[in-house]
């Protein structure tokens, strides 16, 4: 990786799990001590860790991953405590304290809570603590799904202005059609995503595709990402301290979005969608234009002014995101109209744009 001052390390469930499905304490200790070695060199490290549900399953004697939400949450409640105890013990042995942060998507949807995450992380790093971050699976609902912590790590890397993101999994990196590791990726395009395929195990929920999507997101923030084998000896020391080229590096983009537009595009979850005609799609995609009601053909979801919405074409393909200036009900009323007609329909004129160009991102 390039010269770095701050990194985010995400550790997958399969990296932390033994053959008997319990947490591999020696692996957890080794990774914690590698992180401490990096921290000793003055580099900030944030750890996004999976493994809570898997640890809870083992402690509860579950033979396979439960399908019921309440059972998953029960496993997470027990496993998270066990996992955090281990990290705290191993970091403390090296002179560092661990600060636990449990997050859900709602923390990223709300701009104020989003900024509070940033301030909390900053305070922990100021006190030379190591933030240990996980999704709050004990209260999450639809957030318990494939790729949560891969995506969470990309959000954390962006919010803390990290220089690099390292995704540790149980494979050596992204493989090409011949089964060889691809050393570098400049653009996560359709071919690269196809190589990622789909995978998941009965303990974790991630796969290579979710890692590539996370890498693509952080690239827009100017952050380099490495996907590497977390079971390899001294993997973090070799990548960060020795500058070895291991795994697959997804390079950062030449041009990057501003912080607010990155939040719109990748951090907040869309509360609904606005469908536009071909002319509106062309205008938005090719020019620095706002979305006007005249180009809208429909709207779905439950959103109010200030919510993030997806913008899709007639085929349902999402090509942009933005902050809506109107509720879903009002968008349905004014679709296809000019702004001069708003007052007669809504009883007030409001703004001219449904989504202003300053609050719109082409994906």
HUBEL-V491060 format. One record per run of one state. SS is the DSSP state (helix for helix, strand for strand, loop for the rest). FROM is the first residue (numbers start at 0). TO is the last residue. If there is no record, write none. Layout:
{{SS,FROM,TO} {SS,FROM,TO}}
This chain:
{{loop,0,4} {strand,5,10} {loop,11,11} {helix,12,15} {strand,16,16} {loop,17,21} {strand,22,22} {loop,23,23} {helix,24,39} {loop,40,42} {strand,43,48} {loop,49,50} {helix,51,59} {loop,60,67} {helix,68,92} {loop,93,96} {strand,97,102} {loop,103,103} {helix,104,108} {loop,109,109} {helix,110,125} {loop,126,128} {strand,129,134} {loop,135,146} {helix,147,158} {loop,159,162} {strand,163,168} {loop,169,173} {strand,174,174} {loop,175,179} {strand,180,180} {loop,181,182} {strand,183,184} {loop,185,188} {helix,189,195} {loop,196,206} {helix,207,218} {loop,219,222} {strand,223,228} {loop,229,233} {helix,234,240} {loop,241,246} {strand,247,249} {loop,250,257} {helix,258,266} {loop,267,270} {strand,271,275} {loop,276,276} {helix,277,285} {loop,286,289} {strand,290,291} {helix,292,294} {strand,295,300} {loop,301,306} {strand,307,311} {loop,312,316} {strand,317,322} {loop,323,326} {helix,327,333} {loop,334,337} {helix,338,345} {loop,346,351} {strand,352,354} {loop,355,355} {helix,356,358} {strand,359,361} {loop,362,362}}
